[in-house]
Amino acid sequence: MTQLSPAAQAVKDAVLALYSDDKVHGFGWQLDAPTVAAALRALADQVVPVELLLSARDDSIGDLYKEGRYNSMERTRTEILAIAAELEGGR
């Protein structure tokens, strides 16, 4: 398995900490990785729904604030989805 980013490793470590038996870590993670990735994708949809990003572009507030808010929301969503992809791909 490839080395995970600190964010992805923290998520994996949190999941593995739920197992009381260290022997389960190896095969348990193989089963959990797709589930955890799906949960992170659902989290991204709840925290920063695509519809919110689209509406942020059309918001009638000042351009600098609008751009900063949009960039922050987009970055948050992208980072969550990147962790999900990394965990799923780096099983």
N, C-alpha and C positions, 0 to 999 in steps of 0.2 A: 504494500500500500504506500502511496505517496505521502509525503509529509503534509499535514493540514495547516492552514493558516491559524493564527492564534484564536480567531473568532470561531472557526469551525471546530477546532480542537476543544474549546471551552464547552461547546454544545455537546460534543461527543463525550467528554469527560462527565458532564452532568447526567447524561443518559446512563453511562456505565456505572456511575455511583449508585444507581438504583439497584444494582445487582449485589446481593450479599456474597455470592460465590464468584471468586475471581476466575474460575475455570469457564464461566459462562461468557466472559467478556469477548472472547474471540468470535464465537458463533452467534452470540446474542446480538452483537453489533451488526452482523451481516443481515439479521432479520429486522433490526430496528431502523437501520439507515433509511430505507425508503419511506417508512412511516414518519420518521423525524423530518425528512425532507418535505413530505406532503404537509405536515403540520406547519413548517416554516413558510411554505407557499400560501397556506391559508392565513397565516399571521400577516404576511405582506398584504394580502387582499383586504384584511380587516383594518390594519393600521394605515395603509396608504392605498385605498382602492384606485384602480385606473380612472374611474369616473371623477374622483377627487383631483387627480392630476390634470385631467382635461378641463375641469371647471376652474382650476387655479390659473390656467392660462387665460381664461376669459373674465377673470375677476376684475371689477371696476376700481380696485384700489391702485395706488401709485405703482409705476412700472418697476422701480428698484425693489420695493417690498415684494411685489408680485413675483419678480424673477428670483429673488432670494428664497422666498417661501417655496416656490416651485422646485428650485434646485435642491433644497433641503429634503423635500418630500420624495423627489425622484431618487436622490442618493440613498435615503433610508430604504426605500423599496428595493433598489438595485442591490444594496448590501445584504439584505435579508435573503433575496433570491439567489445571490452568489453563494452564500453559506449553504443553502439548500442544495444547489447544484454540486458544490464541492463535496458535501457529505455523501451525496448519492453516487457521485463519480469516483470518489476515493475510498470506497468501502474496503 
